[in-house]
């Protein structure tokens, strides 16, 4: 995806605040530097709108922005270790859904005789 220099400055600044929404005023103030903010205090408004259209940045109802979080897209399940995966796959059972531990009959608590 092509981004210009202003959009790149905004992306680099928003990478400092992952998972946090930042106001457009704060982005204008800090992303481009002091001199850029003095020359045009609203310089980031148009690039922010373009980034939202490109689906690189998301905004909330209050006009704050953040980078799209990757954790929404990729919620794949991972094995704890490759050794456990191999052992479980060799057992022949299917582990597609949630595993519920089984209570074997021989592990029931012993009855006490008075």
N, C-alpha and C positions, 0 to 999 in steps of 0.2 A: 504494500500500500504506500503510495507516495504522500509524504508529508513535507511541508515547507519548514523553514528555520523557526518561525514562531511556534508552529505546532510541535516541533521537536523540543523546544525550550519548555513548553508546557508539559509534555510527556515526561521529560527528565525531572521536572519539579514534582509532578504527581507521583513518580516512583518513590520519592522520599516519604510519602504518606500512603502506603498501601492500606486498603480497607477503610480509609477515612475520607469523608467528604470535605472539600476545601472550598471556601467561598471564592467567587470570581474576583472579588476585590483583592483578596490575599494572593491569588495567582498573578494578577496584574502587578502587584507590589513586589513580589519576590522572584518570579520566574525569569523576568527579562533583565533584572538588575535595576539599580537605583536611577541611572540616567534615563533608561527607557521609560520608567514610571513617571519621572519628572516631565519628560517630553509629551507623553500621552498616557494619562492615568487609566484609560479604558482600552488599551491596545489589545488585550487578550480576549475581548468579548467575541469578535468574529472568528478567530481561530478556534475558540472553544466550541462554538456552534458547528464549525466544520468537523471537528473531532467527534462530536456527538453524532453527526450524520454518518460518519465513517465507522461508527460503532467501536471506536477506540476508547471513548470516555463516556461515562454515564452521569446523569444529573438527577438530583432529587427535586422535590417540589419547592424547596427553598432557594433554588438557584446555586447549589453547591455541586461540585464536580469531583469525580474520582475515576481512576482507570478501571476498566472492566476487570473484575476479579476472575482469575483462571479457575479457582476452586469451584465455581458454579458449573463450569463446563465439564470438568473431569473429576468425577467422583468414583473412580474405579476402585474395586476391592483389591487389596494386595495381601499376599501371604506373609506370615511372620518371618518364615525362613524357607529357603528352598528345600531343606531337609524334611521339614514337616510336610510340605507340599508333596514331595515324592512319596513319603510314607503313606499319606492319606490317599493319594491317587492309586497306589499299589494295592490298597485294601479292597478295591473294587466297589466301594460305596460311592454314592453321588452326594456331593456337598454343594448343592446349588443355592439353597436358602439358608435361613438361620439355623445354626446347629443347636439342638437342645440336648443337654447331657442326659444320658440314660442312667437310671438307677438299677444296677443289676440286683437280682434277688439274693445273691450270696453276700452282698455288702450291707444287708439290712442289719440294724443293731441287734445284738443278741438279747434274748429274753433272760431275765435274771430269775433264778429259782430261790424261793425263800427257805 
